[in-house]
Amino acid sequence: MDFNKLLADGEQAAPIEPRELFASLPSKAEGYGYLRDVQGQVLSAWHERRAQRDLIIKVNTGAGKTIDGLIILQSYLNEDLGPALYVAPNKYLVSQVIEEAHHIGLSVVEDPDSPKYRLGQAICVINAWKLFNGRSVFRQRPTKTPAPIGVVVIDDAHAALSTARDCLSISIPYEDPTFKELLAEFRDDLEAYSPNELLDVAEQSPGALLRVPFWVWRSHLEGARKILHSAQNKAKEHQHIYWSWAAVRDVLEYSRTVFTGRQVTITPLCSPVGHIVNFDAAKRRIYLTATLADDSVLVTDFGADPGSVATPITPQTAGDIGERMILAPMELNPQLAVEDVRAGIAELADNRNVVVIAPSERVAKLWLPHIDESKIVRADAVADTVEQLRSGTVGLVVLVGKYDGIDLPGEACRVLVIDGLPEAFSGEERLETQLTTHTSGTDDRQVQRIEQGMGRGVRSNEDHCVVFLLGARLTQLVYNPDTLARFSPATQAQLQQSRQLAGGLEDQPLPAIIDVARQALDRDPAWVAYARRGLAHVPPSPGHVSAAAIARRTAFDRAVAGDLAAAGEALSVGIAGTSDTRLQGWLLEQKATYVDRTNPAEAQKILTAARAKNTSVLRPLVGNTYQKLSGSDHQAIAASDYLTRRYKDKVEIRMGIEALIEDLRFDPERTVEFERALVDLAMHIGLAAQRPEHDIGQGPDGLWALGQLKYWVIEAKSGSTAKYIQKGYINQLAGSINWFNRQYDASSSALPILIHPSNTLAKDASAPNGARVITDTRMGALRSAVCNFADALVTAGRWDQPDAINGLLAGHKLRANELFGYTQAIKLG
């Protein structure tokens, strides 16, 4: 009997209702006979809105969203809307999607040129890079028609966003001759605008960050175009340009260029996804995510429809997530040394897998006292390590910068450690972090990556793990109420539970904190019940698309279409739609970028307004008027005023000052944070402070007013690794003293201060009169004094009383006239 013929002869069409479709699949593997309740809820909600083009589906990790995505695509195929494309974040997860498809009996291929895909007979599964690059097979091709897309599912949309950003922009390493050609093209203008940053780039300082102002980019656009066009023609030597140039070249004038000591990046103001013509024209686009709290990035990066995205599809509750006990030891007891915490966590790896996610190689190597070098895993070896973890007990491993794209279910990861804030490595990422950090101090991109990282250890609602958060900055960020609201509802609920735990663990020694973690790992019934109760009735994640995101995407699309006036108008609407002054400043700078194409003078006026709201935007060519710094002669009163304005309780004070101290460390990668912390330190102890070089492009890195018309002029070289103080650094210090003397009259006196690892001059250098140096050792003494001051503040609980603060400043040698003791003389080489 030919049953296929009977099927073909039947009048009934292939089902499109998802539950019916799933039930009709004939060859499901054992254990796949029924949809889970959460899957059914999601598919039914999607089916009601299947006619909408851009839809976002938010479900917790482990809730079966891969099968949801496959069923959605098959339903669209049955509706004759194919071809159907499934996009996974990476090659490793492509294989998992294909495996799931086979389990439920769906036909899949991996080649978008396959006849079965093009004819709608199979779903094509690819990784995000295959779709989002300048030479994508889904773009207009010179010799082939673009591979078609009828409907597409983007799985782990947050991870795909990162891939799209990287692949639709240009990144050129310092060693490439093209880097030097581009720098030479802009050198004269950059030397006039940012001479110190240019020197840092030329010296390959790891902390260097130099952006090309939009008016300089405009005037040199054709020169840059010729350099890049020539380079991309040499595909073998310039792979990094070859794969992205075709997408960037058409929007080159609306791109931002940033030089660092390692690379130059050229990034469009919004991702040019329109270059991928068949993605742009797809009939349906579905985005699957577990962790996006703010859906705005789908609008700015994928050009998704804001109205549809703002109303995501979710299960009826968001509590269907694995159990996590989240502990931040530095919040529970700020006296704990992070080195001791790492040692305590390492002991948990004796009979279980402990996975650490470190933001950088530097942080990863801090675990070397507890593991050998082979347990530090870079991106190229992650897949092998994940397989080892899933196969048995490996112990403690450290993954460098891997916050997404891996699954560690069950025994693969029982303890997860997020060691420090995720770091931005490219110049573009670092710049955007500076520009977009909210007034409250939170950075959406870091929050997103923390959420992604914490999700690696629980891959279903039956899974469990303990999560440790290490580092003062990370602890401070998670404690901030504004940050809490940016996590997904389930993570918010678990963080709030952890906050309740903290009440019983405050100031407890490390063994007590580790013992509480063991209770969760050993499945204490009371903890399990408490954890489950906390997830009951958690509401689903609401949709959110900001006015700023809509404005940015609209402005970019209108500018690319040639309507610059409409681009500026769109950004004006976005500025009116937000109350965050820093965000307003960032949007004003983008408006100035578009206006500059037709009215450079007006663009500079707009930029002046932007700078008043956000000091991380570009400095305008005019209007950089310096405002003199006045110090108070009543240091304790100034300190009390600052502390009471900034902190509401002792926990905030502890974490705030711990975070400050963490940034005041010599590190070539974190020089900007160091300079910012110098100003913060001064204000914590009652001194006035500025960053003139940052604020107006002239003067020192730091200026402290000590009262009685006395000042410190500070050049911070905390990123230097040289054994001697180089002539260039001393010349900068001398130049800053000359700047001070021009700004202030003879009644004011300034002490030249250099912050540098060494106190010995190079032989060709000569220090200004009276110059002093703060070495790493002296900075360590200053950090200790501030730390002890903070402990005393919290113990006394009297940071609102100037008399008490005055006694503490004196007791810890932090009064203005005692700070000289943290400096030392500069020696001749």
Residue pairs with C-beta under 8 A, 6 or more apart in sequence:
13 78
14 21
14 78
15 21
15 24
15 75
15 78
16 50
16 75
16 76
16 78
16 79
17 47
17 75
18 43
18 44
18 46
18 47
18 71
18 72
18 75
19 35
19 40
19 43
19 44
21 71
21 74
21 75
21 78
22 35
22 43
22 71
22 104
25 104
25 105
25 106
26 105
27 105
28 103
28 104
28 105
29 102
29 103
29 104
29 105
31 103
32 103
32 104
35 43
35 64
35 67
36 63
36 64
38 59
38 63
38 64
38 315
38 320
39 63
39 64
39 67
39 68
41 315
41 316
42 57
42 59
42 63
42 65
42 68
42 313
42 314
42 315
43 68
43 71
43 72
45 313
45 314
46 55
46 57
46 68
46 72
46 286
46 313
47 75
49 55
49 313
50 75
50 76
50 284
52 284
52 305
52 308
53 282
53 283
53 284
53 285
53 305
53 308
54 285
54 287
54 298
54 304
54 305
54 308
54 309
55 284
55 285
55 286
55 287
55 308
55 309
55 312
55 313
56 157
56 286
56 287
56 288
56 289
56 292
56 295
56 298
56 304
56 308
56 309
56 312
56 313
56 543
57 65
57 68
57 69
57 286
57 287
57 288
57 289
57 312
57 313
57 314
58 289
58 290
58 292
58 312
58 313
58 314
58 488
58 540
58 541
59 65
59 68
59 288
59 290
59 314
59 315
59 320
60 290
60 318
60 320
60 321
60 461
60 488
60 490
61 290
61 291
61 321
61 322
61 455
61 458
61 459
61 460
62 321
62 322
62 409
62 458
62 459
62 460
62 461
62 463
63 290
63 315
63 320
63 321
63 460
63 461
65 155
65 288
65 290
66 96
66 97
66 100
66 155
67 100
67 104
68 288
69 86
69 153
69 155
69 286
69 288
70 86
70 97
70 100
70 101
70 104
70 106
70 123
70 153
71 104
72 151
72 153
72 286
73 84
73 85
73 86
73 123
73 151
73 153
74 84
74 106
74 123
76 82
76 84
76 150
76 151
76 284
77 83
77 84
77 120
77 123
77 151
80 120
81 150
81 151
81 283
81 284
82 120
82 150
82 151
83 112
83 117
83 118
83 119
83 120
83 124
83 148
83 149
83 150
83 151
84 117
84 120
84 123
84 124
84 150
84 151
84 152
84 153
85 112
85 117
85 123
85 124
85 126
85 131
85 149
85 151
85 152
85 153
86 97
86 108
86 123
86 124
86 125
86 126
86 152
86 153
86 155
87 126
87 127
87 128
87 130
87 131
87 152
87 153
87 154
87 155
87 160
88 94
88 96
88 97
88 125
88 126
88 127
88 128
88 155
88 156
89 127
89 128
89 155
89 156
89 159
89 160
89 163
89 404
89 405
90 127
90 128
90 129
90 159
90 405
91 127
92 382
92 383
92 386
92 405
92 406
93 127
93 155
93 156
93 405
93 407
94 110
94 125
94 126
94 127
96 407
97 108
97 125
97 155
98 108
98 110
98 125
101 107
101 108
101 123
101 125
102 108
106 123
107 116
107 121
107 122
107 123
108 122
108 123
108 124
108 125
109 116
109 117
109 122
109 123
109 124
109 125
110 124
110 125
110 126
111 117
111 124
112 124
112 126
112 130
112 137
112 138
112 147
113 137
113 147
114 122
114 124
115 121
116 122
117 123
117 124
118 147
118 148
120 150
127 163
128 154
128 159
128 160
128 163
128 164
129 163
129 167
130 136
130 137
131 138
131 152
131 276
131 279
132 160
132 163
132 164
132 167
132 168
132 273
132 276
132 279
133 167
133 168
133 243
133 244
133 247
134 167
134 168
134 243
134 244
134 245
134 246
134 247
134 248
134 275
135 242
135 243
135 246
136 275
136 276
137 144
137 146
137 147
138 146
138 147
138 149
138 276
138 277
138 278
138 279
139 146
139 246
139 247
139 275
139 276
139 277
139 278
140 146
140 277
146 277
146 278
147 278
148 278
149 278
149 279
149 281
149 282
150 282
150 283
150 284
151 282
151 283
151 284
151 285
151 286
152 279
152 282
152 284
152 285
152 286
153 286
153 287
153 288
154 160
154 285
154 286
154 287
154 288
154 302
155 288
156 288
156 289
156 290
156 404
156 405
157 287
157 288
157 289
157 292
157 298
157 302
158 289
158 291
158 292
158 297
158 404
158 448
158 452
159 404
159 405
159 452
161 297
161 298
161 301
161 302
162 404
164 271
164 273
164 301
164 302
165 267
165 271
165 301
167 243
167 244
167 247
168 244
168 247
168 248
168 268
168 271
168 272
168 273
168 275
169 244
169 248
169 255
169 265
169 266
169 267
169 268
169 428
170 228
170 240
170 241
170 244
170 245
170 248
170 265
170 266
170 267
171 240
171 244
171 263
171 264
171 265
171 266
171 426
172 178
172 179
172 182
172 231
172 238
172 240
172 241
172 263
172 264
172 265
172 266
173 179
173 240
173 262
173 263
174 204
174 261
174 262
174 263
176 231
176 237
176 238
176 240
178 227
178 228
178 231
178 238
178 241
179 263
179 264
181 227
182 224
182 227
182 228
182 257
182 264
183 190
183 201
183 202
183 259
183 264
185 220
185 223
185 224
185 227
186 212
186 216
186 220
186 257
187 198
189 213
189 216
189 219
189 220
190 197
190 198
190 210
190 212
190 216
191 198
193 213
193 216
193 619
193 697
194 210
194 697
196 693
196 732
197 208
197 209
197 210
198 210
199 728
200 207
200 208
200 209
200 210
200 261
201 208
201 210
201 259
201 260
201 261
203 261
203 728
204 261
204 262
205 261
205 668
205 671
205 719
206 261
206 262
206 668
206 669
206 671
206 719
207 261
207 668
207 669
207 670
207 671
207 672
207 719
208 259
208 260
208 261
209 258
209 259
209 260
209 427
209 430
209 431
209 672
210 258
210 259
210 260
210 427
211 256
211 257
211 258
211 259
211 427
211 431
211 618
212 256
212 257
212 258
212 259
213 618
214 256
214 592
214 593
214 596
214 603
214 618
215 596
215 600
215 603
215 621
217 224
217 253
217 255
217 256
217 257
218 253
218 596
218 597
221 252
221 253
224 252
224 257
225 249
225 252
228 241
228 245
228 249
228 252
228 266
229 245
229 249
231 237
231 238
231 241
232 238
232 241
232 242
232 245
235 242
246 275
247 272
247 275
247 276
248 255
248 266
248 268
248 272
250 272
250 275
250 560
251 268
251 272
251 556
251 560
252 266
253 597
254 268
254 269
254 556
254 559
254 560
254 593
254 594
255 266
255 267
255 268
255 269
256 266
256 267
256 268
256 269
256 428
256 431
257 264
257 265
257 266
257 267
258 264
258 265
258 267
258 426
258 427
258 428
258 430
258 431
259 427
260 426
260 427
260 430
263 426
263 427
264 427
265 426
265 427
265 428
267 428
268 556
269 552
269 555
269 556
269 590
269 593
270 300
270 301
270 303
270 552
270 553
270 556
270 557
271 300
271 301
271 302
271 303
272 560
273 279
273 280
273 301
273 302
273 303
274 280
274 303
274 557
274 560
279 285
280 303
285 302
285 304
287 298
287 302
287 304
287 309
290 455
290 488
291 448
291 451
291 452
291 455
291 488
291 491
292 298
292 448
293 447
293 448
293 451
293 486
293 487
293 488
293 541
293 544
294 444
294 448
294 486
294 544
294 546
295 309
295 310
295 312
295 543
295 544
295 545
296 544
296 545
296 546
296 548
296 549
297 549
298 304
298 309
298 545
299 305
299 306
299 309
299 545
299 549
299 550
299 553
300 549
300 552
300 553
303 553
303 557
306 545
306 549
306 550
309 543
309 545
310 543
310 544
310 545
311 543
312 540
312 541
312 542
312 543
314 540
314 541
315 540
316 540
317 537
317 538
317 539
317 540
318 488
318 489
318 490
318 538
318 539
318 540
318 541
319 490
319 493
319 535
319 536
319 537
319 538
320 461
320 535
321 458
321 461
321 490
321 535
322 457
322 458
322 459
322 460
322 461
322 462
322 463
322 464
322 465
323 458
323 463
323 464
323 465
323 520
323 528
323 531
323 532
323 535
324 454
324 457
324 458
324 464
324 465
324 466
324 467
324 494
324 531
325 465
325 466
325 467
325 498
325 501
325 516
325 517
325 520
325 527
325 531
326 454
326 466
326 467
326 469
326 494
326 495
326 497
326 498
327 466
327 467
327 468
327 469
327 498
327 501
327 513
327 516
327 517
328 468
328 469
328 470
328 474
328 475
328 478
328 479
328 498
328 502
329 336
329 341
329 468
329 470
329 510
329 513
330 336
330 338
330 341
330 470
330 471
330 472
330 475
330 655
330 658
331 475
331 479
331 502
331 651
331 655
332 502
332 505
332 506
332 507
332 508
332 513
333 505
333 506
333 507
333 508
333 509
333 510
333 513
334 654
334 655
334 658
334 791
335 507
335 791
336 510
338 470
338 471
339 366
339 369
340 510
341 468
341 470
341 510
342 366
342 367
342 369
342 370
342 419
342 470
343 369
343 370
344 510
344 511
344 513
344 514
345 354
345 396
345 415
345 417
345 468
345 514
346 354
346 367
346 370
346 371
346 396
347 514
348 354
348 415
348 514
348 517
348 518
348 521
349 370
349 395
349 396
349 415
350 395
351 393
352 393
352 411
352 414
352 415
352 521
353 389
353 393
353 394
353 395
353 396
353 397
353 408
353 411
353 412
353 413
353 414
353 415
354 395
354 396
354 397
354 413
354 414
354 415
354 416
354 417
355 389
355 396
355 397
355 399
355 408
355 413
355 415
355 416
355 417
355 456
355 457
356 364
356 367
356 396
356 397
356 398
356 399
356 416
356 417
356 419
357 398
357 399
357 401
357 402
357 403
357 416
357 417
357 418
357 419
357 453
357 456
358 364
358 366
358 367
358 398
358 399
358 400
358 401
358 419
358 420
359 401
359 419
359 420
359 421
359 422
359 423
360 400
360 401
360 423
360 425
360 669
361 376
361 400
362 667
362 669
363 419
363 420
364 376
364 398
364 400
365 376
366 419
367 375
367 376
367 396
367 398
367 419
368 376
370 396
371 395
371 396
371 397
371 398
375 395
375 396
375 397
375 398
376 397
376 398
376 400
377 385
377 397
377 398
377 399
377 400
377 402
378 400
379 400
379 401
379 402
382 399
382 402
382 406
385 394
385 397
385 399
386 406
386 407
386 408
386 412
388 394
389 397
389 408
389 412
389 413
390 408
390 409
390 412
392 411
393 411
399 406
401 422
401 423
401 425
403 422
403 449
403 450
403 452
403 453
403 456
404 449
404 452
404 453
404 456
406 456
407 456
407 459
408 416
408 456
408 457
408 459
409 459
409 460
409 463
410 459
410 463
413 456
413 457
413 465
414 457
414 464
414 465
414 466
414 521
415 457
415 465
415 466
415 467
415 468
415 517
415 521
416 453
416 454
416 456
416 457
416 465
416 466
416 467
416 468
417 467
417 468
417 470
418 450
418 453
418 454
418 467
418 468
418 469
418 470
418 474
419 470
419 471
420 470
420 471
420 473
420 474
421 446
421 450
421 471
421 473
421 474
421 477
422 445
422 446
422 449
422 450
422 453
423 669
424 430
424 432
424 433
424 445
429 445
430 672
432 445
433 443
433 445
433 446
434 616
434 672
435 582
435 586
435 589
435 614
435 616
435 617
436 443
436 444
436 445
436 582
436 583
436 586
437 443
437 582
437 616
438 444
438 482
438 580
438 582
438 583
439 580
439 581
439 582
440 480
440 482
440 483
441 477
441 480
442 477
442 480
442 482
442 483
442 486
443 477
444 486
446 477
447 477
447 483
447 486
447 487
450 474
450 477
450 478
451 487
451 488
451 491
454 467
454 491
457 463
457 465
457 467
458 464
458 465
464 520
464 523
464 531
466 517
466 520
466 521
468 517
469 475
469 478
471 662
472 655
472 658
472 659
472 661
472 662
473 659
473 662
473 663
475 655
475 658
475 659
476 655
476 656
476 658
476 659
477 483
478 484
478 495
479 651
479 652
479 655
484 492
484 495
484 496
485 492
487 495
488 541
489 538
489 539
489 540
489 541
490 535
490 538
493 534
493 535
493 538
494 531
494 534
494 535
496 534
497 530
497 531
497 534
501 516
505 512
505 513
505 516
519 527
520 527
520 531
546 577
546 578
547 573
547 574
547 576
547 577
547 578
548 574
548 577
548 578
548 583
548 587
550 574
551 570
551 571
551 573
551 574
551 575
551 577
551 587
552 571
552 574
552 587
552 590
554 567
554 570
555 566
555 567
555 568
555 570
555 571
555 574
555 590
555 591
555 594
556 567
558 564
558 566
558 567
558 570
559 567
559 594
559 597
564 594
564 595
564 597
564 598
567 591
567 594
568 591
568 594
568 595
571 587
571 588
571 590
571 591
571 594
572 591
574 587
575 584
575 587
575 588
575 591
578 584
578 587
581 613
581 614
582 613
582 614
582 616
583 614
584 610
584 613
584 614
585 610
585 611
585 612
585 613
585 614
585 616
585 617
586 610
586 614
586 616
586 617
588 606
588 607
588 609
588 610
588 613
588 617
589 606
589 607
589 610
589 614
589 617
589 618
591 606
592 603
592 604
592 606
592 607
592 610
593 603
595 602
595 603
595 606
596 603
604 620
604 621
604 622
604 623
605 620
607 617
607 618
607 620
608 620
608 622
608 623
610 617
610 618
611 617
611 618
611 619
611 620
611 623
615 694
615 695
619 696
619 697
624 695
624 696
624 697
624 698
625 696
626 692
626 696
626 698
626 699
626 743
628 743
628 744
629 688
629 689
629 690
629 703
629 705
629 711
630 688
630 705
631 687
631 688
631 704
631 705
631 706
631 707
631 708
631 709
631 710
631 711
632 638
632 686
632 687
632 688
632 705
632 707
633 707
633 708
634 686
634 707
634 802
635 685
635 686
635 687
635 707
635 806
635 809
635 815
635 816
636 686
636 802
636 803
636 805
636 806
636 809
637 686
637 802
638 686
638 687
638 688
639 684
639 685
639 686
639 802
639 805
639 809
640 686
640 799
640 800
640 801
640 802
640 805
642 683
642 684
642 686
643 653
643 684
643 793
643 799
643 800
643 805
644 799
644 800
646 652
646 656
647 653
647 656
647 799
650 793
650 794
650 797
653 790
653 793
653 794
653 799
654 790
654 791
654 794
657 684
657 786
657 787
657 789
657 790
658 787
658 790
660 677
660 680
660 681
660 684
660 786
661 783
661 786
661 787
663 670
663 673
663 674
663 676
663 677
663 680
664 674
664 677
664 678
664 681
664 779
664 782
664 783
665 674
665 718
665 779
665 783
666 674
666 718
666 719
666 757
666 776
666 779
667 674
667 718
667 719
668 719
668 720
668 721
669 719
670 719
671 716
671 718
671 719
674 716
674 718
674 719
675 691
675 694
675 701
675 702
675 716
676 691
678 689
678 701
678 702
678 714
678 716
678 755
679 689
679 690
679 691
679 702
681 786
682 688
682 689
682 702
682 704
683 689
684 786
685 786
685 789
685 809
685 814
686 805
686 809
687 704
687 705
687 706
687 707
687 816
688 704
688 705
689 702
689 703
689 704
689 705
690 702
690 703
691 701
691 702
691 703
692 698
692 699
692 700
692 703
692 739
693 699
693 700
693 701
693 736
694 701
698 739
699 736
699 739
699 740
699 743
700 713
700 714
700 715
700 733
700 736
700 739
700 740
701 714
701 715
701 716
702 712
702 714
702 715
702 716
703 711
703 712
703 713
703 714
703 740
704 711
704 712
704 714
705 711
706 712
706 816
706 817
706 819
707 816
709 747
709 748
709 749
710 748
710 749
710 750
710 751
710 816
711 740
711 744
711 748
711 749
711 750
711 751
712 750
712 751
712 753
712 819
713 733
713 736
713 737
713 740
713 750
713 751
713 752
713 753
714 753
714 754
714 755
715 729
715 732
715 733
715 736
715 752
715 753
715 754
715 755
716 755
717 729
717 754
717 755
717 756
718 755
718 756
718 779
720 726
720 729
720 756
720 757
721 757
722 757
722 758
723 758
723 760
724 758
724 760
724 761
724 762
724 765
724 829
725 754
725 756
725 758
725 759
725 760
725 761
725 762
725 765
725 767
725 773
725 826
726 762
726 765
727 762
727 764
727 765
729 754
729 756
729 765
730 754
730 761
730 765
730 766
730 767
730 768
730 771
733 752
733 754
733 767
733 768
733 771
734 752
734 768
736 752
737 750
737 752
737 768
740 748
740 750
741 750
744 750
751 770
751 772
751 820
752 767
752 768
752 770
752 771
752 772
753 771
753 772
753 773
753 774
753 823
754 767
754 771
754 772
754 773
754 774
754 826
755 773
755 774
755 779
756 773
756 774
756 775
757 775
757 776
758 773
758 775
759 773
759 775
759 824
759 825
759 826
759 827
760 826
760 827
760 828
760 829
761 767
761 826
761 827
761 828
761 829
762 829
763 829
765 829
767 826
771 826
772 820
772 823
772 824
772 825
772 826
773 823
773 824
773 825
773 826
774 782
774 822
774 823
774 824
775 824
778 822
778 823
778 824
779 822
781 822
782 822
785 812
785 813
785 814
785 822
786 812
786 814
788 812
789 808
789 809
789 812
789 814
792 808
792 811
792 812
793 799
793 805
793 808
796 804
796 808
798 804
798 805
799 805
808 814
809 815
810 818
813 821
